[in-house]
């Protein structure tokens, strides 16, 4: 019985692309859900009214969600 320690390069690249796509979609969906649940329009506040504290909070939120998604994908 052989133990394979290495995965072919093509398999690793395809897996990375697929998991990256899944992670990006999940992060965008999480941001859209938070925008839907909270009062007001998050993106209008950021783009039109230049709400800096909201931008900092949104950035921290998205970064936190991405860390959680990455940890769940890596396992």
N, C-alpha and C positions, 0 to 999 in steps of 0.2 A: 504494500500500500504506500503510495507516494503522497507526500504532503506538499501542496503547492503554496509557497510563500509569496510568490509574485503574481500580480494580475497583469494581463497584457495592457499595453499603453492605450489601445483603442477603447477597451472596456472602462478604464479609469477616466478617460476624457469624456466619453458618452455619459457615464454616471455623474460626473461633475456638472455637466451641462444640464442634465435632467434635474438634479437636486437644486442647482442654482435657480432654474426656472420655477420650480415648486416653491422655493423659499421666497423669491421675489413676489410671486402671485399671492402667497399667504401674507406677506408683509403689507402689500397694497390693500388686500381685503381687510386686514385688521385695522388699517388706517381709515378706510372707508366706513367700517362699522363704528369706529369711535366718532367719526364726523357725523354719522347718522344719529347716534345715541345722544350726543351732547347738543345743547341748545346753540343756535346760531350756525353760521356757515364757516367752517374752519378755514377753508382755502381762500375765501373772500377776505377773512380777517388777516390772513398772512399776506396775500398779494396786494389787495387794495389799501387796507388800513395800516399795513406795516407794523403789526403787533409783535414786537420783539420778544416779550416774555412768552407769548403763545408759541412763537417760532422755536424758542429754546426748549419749551416743554414738549412740543411735537417732535423735535429732533431726538430728545431723550427717550420719548415713548417709542419711536420707530426703532431706535438703536436697541432698546430693551426687548422689543418684540423680535427683532432679527437675531439677537443672542439666544432667545428662547427657541426660535425656530431652528437655528444652527445646532443647538444642543440636542434637540429632539431628532434631527436628521442624523447626526453623528452617532447618537445612541449612547 
